[in-house]
Amino acid sequence: THMVFSSFSGQIQPIFTMNCATTACHTGVIPAAGLKLSTGQSYSNLVNVVSSGYSPAIRVVPSDTLASVLYHKVKGTGVYGNQMPLTGSLTPSDIELIIAWIAAGAPNN
């Protein structure tokens, strides 16, 4: 079954909150790679923002999954280092939702 994206706040942020914005990772005063994925901060840290570790690559390029660092990190393509999260990959449906969100133009809804 194909996961359909409809809401950043309802579908994507909960994935970040559960798997990424965890202790010593992408949250707090000094988030990993300078990327904060906490509620209310993740969107502005991702969309059209240059990746601190992989400059000049962009973390999320709306409507262009392959150009988005986030895509490669959650898919584990190896293009931009290790798969995220380091504790083990997201579920296939979570990965599909993130890809669908980027493909839909990465709306902040």
N, C-alpha and C positions, 0 to 999 in steps of 0.2 A: 504494500500500500504506500502511496506517495503522501508524504507529509505536506500539508498546505500551510503556508505562512499567512497569518492575518494580523498579528499584533506583536510589536517589539516588547512592550511592557508586559504583555500577558504570556508570551511564548519564549522570547529570546532572553530577556533579563533573568527569568527564573533559572535558566541553564547556567548563566554566568554566576548568579548568586550561589547556586548549589555546588558548582564545580570549579569556579575560577576565582571568585572574590572571597577566598578562604585565607585563614591565617598564614602569613608569610608568603602569600602569593600576590594576586592582583587586587590588593586592597590596602588600607592603612596609610600611614604617613609616607612610607617609601615603598610603593608597590613595585613588584617585579617588572623590569624593563620600562619603568615609568608609566605602566599601563594600569589604570584604575578601572575595574569592572564592577564596582559597587553600584547599587541602584541610584539613579539620578546622575551618575557620573560616567557610566560606560559609553553611552552614545557619543558624547562630545570627545571622548578619548579614542574613539575608533574611526568614525566616518570621516574620510578625507584628511586623516592625520598621518603624517610620516612616521613610520616605525622607527623607534629609537635604535633598535638593534640591526635593522636591515634597510637603513636609509639608502636610496631615496624611495624605497617601496612604501606603499600606502597600506595602512592596516585594513581599512575597508574601502573599496572603490565601489560606489553604488552601481548596481547592474552589471558588474564585471567580477565574477567570482574568481577567475584565474589570476587576476591582477591583485587580488586582496590577500594580504599576508594572513589574515584570520582564517581564510579558507584552507591554506596550506598547513597552518598550525593544527587545526582541528582534524583535518583529513590525514595528517601525518605523511605528506608527500616527500618530506625531506628537503624541499627547496629552501625553507627558512628554518633550519635547525630541527630540534626535537618536536615530536608531536605533543600537543597540549590537550588536557592537563597532564603533567608529569606522572600523576598517580594512576594513569590508565586512561584509555580513550573514552570519549563521550559515547553514548549509545548511538547506534546508526540513525535512529529517528531524530535525536538531538542534532547530530551533524547535518542531516538532511534539512532540518528546520533552519539552521544557520545559513546553509547554502541557499535555501529558498528565500530567506530574508534579504540576502545580498542581491540575489537575482531580481527580486521585486523592487530594487532601487534603494534598499536599506532605509525604509521609512522609519521615522521616530514617532511611532503611534502606540 
